[in-house]
């Protein structure tokens, strides 16, 4: 199954909030005809209304793919209406946080090919990273299709199985929030050292964004990039002595934070 088949048989987008809109924008730019897209969303944005897609219209009988992007709490309401599309003709691709493959199988039938994906919010500017895994019915072709659709909003990685999804969620799914908090606290620390608030925030945002871009672009590992910036006995070394402290610095803090997120994911999935 490829994009030409998606154009021919249709794509259904269930839920079109920020994540769904970012993906849809990428597909339309990539040449998917608006007429091949059906969107079900109770509160469509003005942007969505202007795209020429089939909006809240009767859905095709057997579309190539249904992309589920509704909030987890809307799932029980939205998914059962699509149960007739289960059974094998249509690939279901889920970007809904916390909803397990077994839940989809219970509603749609175990013969349904299902790919579960965990994207993150930088997808909104095409800089996301999404992890995917499939059920027993999802073929390599299904995973390839899911990957090509999700590449519209950033990088895609494949994980060994759904058991890794809670860890992925804790690192990349929730991770942008950790970085936003780093920016907030870095700016506040600059302010405490005597900088005006707006200048401290500008420095913090640009520093984190720039360092992230450098980490992705550079041939060296982040550990080496850190060493490159750190003169012995200098200012960076003084700061890293605090941050790299094994008991109260980043090593302990992030390990604990990521573990808490992963555990919460496991609880929600039960």
C-alpha positions as CSV (number, residue, x, y, z in Angstrom):
1,X,0.0,0.0,0.0
2,X,1.4,3.4,-1.0
3,X,0.4,7.0,-1.3
4,X,-1.2,6.5,-4.7
5,X,-3.5,3.9,-3.1
6,X,-4.3,6.4,-0.3
7,X,-5.3,8.9,-2.9
8,X,-7.5,6.4,-4.6
9,X,-9.2,4.8,-1.6
10,X,-9.1,7.7,0.7
11,X,-7.7,8.7,4.1
12,X,-9.9,9.3,7.2
13,X,-8.7,11.6,9.9
14,X,-10.6,11.1,13.1
15,X,-9.9,14.3,15.1
16,X,-8.1,17.3,13.7
17,X,-6.6,19.3,16.6
18,X,-3.0,20.6,16.5
19,X,-1.4,17.3,15.8
20,X,-3.9,16.2,13.1
21,X,-3.8,19.7,11.5
22,X,0.0,19.6,11.3
23,X,0.0,16.2,9.6
24,X,-2.8,17.2,7.2
25,X,-0.9,20.3,6.2
26,X,2.1,18.2,5.5
27,X,0.2,15.7,3.3
28,X,-1.6,18.3,1.3
29,X,1.7,20.1,0.7
30,X,3.1,16.7,-0.3
31,X,0.5,16.3,-3.0
32,X,-2.3,14.3,-1.4
33,X,-5.5,15.5,-3.0
34,X,-7.9,17.3,-0.6
35,X,-10.8,15.3,-2.2
36,X,-9.1,12.0,-0.9
37,X,-9.3,13.2,2.7
38,X,-12.3,12.8,5.1
39,X,-12.1,14.6,8.4
40,X,-14.4,14.0,11.4
41,X,-14.1,16.7,14.0
42,X,-16.9,18.2,16.0
43,X,-15.1,21.6,16.3
44,X,-13.3,22.2,13.0
45,X,-10.9,25.2,12.9
46,X,-11.3,27.9,10.3
47,X,-8.0,26.7,8.7
48,X,-9.5,23.2,8.3
49,X,-12.8,24.6,6.8
50,X,-10.7,26.2,4.1
51,X,-8.7,23.2,3.0
52,X,-11.3,21.6,0.6
53,X,-11.4,18.2,2.4
54,X,-14.5,16.2,3.0
55,X,-15.5,17.6,6.4
56,X,-17.9,15.7,8.7
57,X,-19.3,14.0,5.6
58,X,-20.3,10.4,5.1
59,X,-17.1,8.3,5.2
60,X,-16.0,5.9,2.5
61,X,-16.7,2.2,3.1
62,X,-13.1,0.9,3.0
63,X,-10.6,3.7,3.1
64,X,-6.9,2.9,2.8
65,X,-6.2,4.3,6.2
66,X,-7.9,5.8,9.3
67,X,-5.7,8.0,11.3
68,X,-7.0,8.3,14.9
69,X,-6.0,11.6,16.5
70,X,-8.7,12.2,19.0
71,X,-8.1,12.9,22.7
72,X,-8.0,9.7,24.7
73,X,-11.2,10.7,26.6
74,X,-13.1,11.0,23.2
75,X,-12.0,7.6,22.1
76,X,-14.9,5.5,23.5
77,X,-17.3,7.8,21.7
78,X,-15.5,8.1,18.3
79,X,-14.0,4.7,17.6
80,X,-17.0,2.3,17.8
81,X,-18.6,4.1,14.8
82,X,-15.8,2.9,12.6
83,X,-15.9,-0.7,13.6
84,X,-17.3,-1.7,10.1
85,X,-13.9,-0.6,8.7
86,X,-12.1,-3.2,10.9
87,X,-11.2,-6.7,9.7
88,X,-8.3,-6.1,7.4
89,X,-9.0,-3.8,4.4
90,X,-8.2,-0.6,6.3
91,X,-5.0,0.3,8.2
92,X,-5.7,2.1,11.5
93,X,-2.9,4.4,12.6
94,X,-3.2,5.8,16.1
95,X,-1.4,8.9,17.4
96,X,-3.7,9.0,20.5
97,X,-1.6,8.9,23.7
98,X,-2.1,6.0,26.1
99,X,-4.6,4.0,23.9
100,X,-3.3,0.5,23.6
101,X,-3.3,-1.7,20.5
102,X,-5.4,-4.3,22.4
103,X,-8.1,-1.6,22.9
104,X,-8.3,-1.0,19.1
105,X,-8.4,-4.8,18.5
106,X,-11.3,-5.2,21.0
107,X,-13.3,-2.5,19.2
108,X,-12.3,-3.2,15.5
109,X,-11.5,-6.9,15.6
110,X,-8.1,-8.7,15.8
111,X,-7.9,-9.1,12.0
112,X,-7.5,-5.3,11.8
113,X,-4.0,-4.0,11.0
114,X,-3.1,-1.4,13.6
115,X,0.0,0.8,14.0
116,X,0.4,2.8,17.2
117,X,2.5,5.9,17.0
118,X,3.8,8.4,19.6
119,X,4.6,11.8,18.1
120,X,5.5,14.9,20.0
121,X,4.5,18.6,19.8
122,X,7.4,19.9,17.7
123,X,5.6,18.1,14.9
124,X,3.6,21.4,14.7
125,X,6.6,23.0,13.0
126,X,7.8,19.8,11.2
127,X,10.5,19.0,13.8
128,X,8.8,16.1,15.6
129,X,10.0,12.7,16.3
130,X,7.5,9.8,16.2
131,X,8.0,6.2,17.3
132,X,5.8,3.5,15.7
133,X,5.0,-0.2,16.3
134,X,2.4,-2.5,14.8
135,X,0.2,-5.4,15.8
136,X,0.5,-8.9,14.4
137,X,-1.6,-8.0,11.4
138,X,0.5,-4.9,10.4
139,X,2.8,-5.8,7.6
140,X,6.1,-4.1,6.6
141,X,4.0,-2.3,3.9
142,X,1.7,-1.0,6.5
143,X,4.6,0.2,8.6
144,X,6.2,1.8,5.5
145,X,2.9,3.7,4.8
146,X,2.6,4.8,8.4
147,X,6.2,6.0,8.3
148,X,5.7,8.0,5.1
149,X,2.6,9.7,6.4
150,X,4.2,10.6,9.8
151,X,7.4,11.8,8.0
152,X,5.3,14.8,7.0
153,X,6.0,16.2,10.6
154,X,9.5,15.1,11.3
155,X,11.6,12.0,12.0
156,X,10.2,8.5,12.5
157,X,11.7,5.6,14.4
158,X,10.5,2.0,14.7
159,X,10.5,0.4,18.2
160,X,10.6,-3.4,18.9
161,X,7.1,-3.5,20.4
162,X,4.4,-1.8,22.4
163,X,6.3,-2.6,25.6
164,X,8.7,0.2,24.7
165,X,6.0,2.8,24.2
166,X,5.8,4.0,27.8
167,X,9.6,4.7,27.8
168,X,9.3,6.5,24.5
169,X,6.4,8.6,25.8
170,X,8.5,9.5,28.9
171,X,11.5,10.6,26.8
172,X,10.2,12.2,23.5
173,X,6.5,12.4,24.0
174,X,6.6,14.3,27.3
175,X,10.2,15.5,26.8
176,X,9.4,18.9,25.1
177,X,7.8,20.0,28.4
178,X,11.1,19.2,30.3
179,X,13.0,21.4,27.8
180,X,10.4,24.2,28.1
181,X,10.8,24.1,31.8
182,X,14.6,24.2,31.4
183,X,14.2,27.4,29.3
184,X,11.9,28.9,32.0
185,X,14.3,28.1,34.9
186,X,17.4,29.1,32.9
187,X,15.8,32.5,32.2
188,X,14.8,32.9,35.9
189,X,18.3,32.1,37.0
190,X,19.7,34.8,34.6
191,X,17.2,37.2,36.0
192,X,18.4,36.3,39.6
193,X,22.0,37.2,38.4
194,X,20.8,40.7,37.4
195,X,19.6,40.5,33.8
196,X,16.3,42.1,32.7
197,X,13.6,39.4,32.4
198,X,13.0,39.7,28.6
199,X,16.7,39.6,27.8
200,X,17.2,36.5,30.1
201,X,14.4,34.8,28.3
202,X,15.7,35.6,24.8
203,X,19.1,34.3,25.8
204,X,17.7,31.1,27.3
205,X,15.4,30.3,24.3
206,X,18.1,30.9,21.7
207,X,20.7,29.0,23.7
208,X,18.5,25.9,24.1
209,X,17.3,26.0,20.5
210,X,20.8,26.6,19.2
211,X,22.4,23.8,21.3
212,X,19.6,21.4,20.2
213,X,20.2,22.2,16.6
214,X,24.0,21.9,17.0
215,X,23.6,18.5,18.8
216,X,21.6,17.2,15.8
217,X,23.9,18.7,13.2
218,X,27.3,17.9,14.7
219,X,29.2,14.7,14.1
220,X,30.3,14.5,17.7
221,X,28.2,13.0,20.5
222,X,26.6,15.5,23.0
223,X,29.0,14.4,25.6
224,X,31.9,15.5,23.4
225,X,30.2,18.8,22.5
226,X,29.9,19.4,26.3
227,X,33.6,18.8,26.8
228,X,34.4,21.1,23.8
229,X,32.6,24.0,25.7
230,X,34.2,23.3,29.0
231,X,37.6,24.9,29.8
232,X,39.2,23.3,32.9
233,X,38.6,25.5,35.9
234,X,36.4,27.9,33.9
235,X,32.8,29.2,34.2
236,X,31.2,26.2,32.4
237,X,33.1,23.7,34.6
238,X,31.8,25.5,37.7
239,X,28.2,25.2,36.5
240,X,28.6,21.6,35.4
241,X,30.0,20.6,38.8
242,X,26.5,21.4,40.1
243,X,24.5,20.0,37.2
244,X,26.5,16.8,36.9
245,X,26.3,15.9,40.6
246,X,25.2,12.3,40.6
247,X,22.9,12.7,43.6
248,X,21.2,16.0,43.0
249,X,22.0,17.1,39.5
250,X,20.6,16.1,36.0
251,X,21.7,12.4,36.2
252,X,19.5,11.7,39.2
253,X,16.8,14.3,38.4
254,X,16.1,13.2,34.8
255,X,16.3,9.5,35.6
256,X,13.6,10.0,38.3
257,X,11.5,12.3,36.1
258,X,11.5,9.9,33.1
259,X,10.8,7.0,35.3
260,X,7.8,8.8,36.9
261,X,6.4,9.5,33.4
262,X,6.9,5.9,32.2
263,X,5.3,4.5,35.3
264,X,2.3,6.8,34.9
265,X,2.0,5.7,31.3
266,X,1.9,2.0,32.4
267,X,-0.8,2.8,34.9
268,X,-2.9,4.7,32.3
269,X,-2.5,1.8,29.9
270,X,-3.9,-0.8,32.4
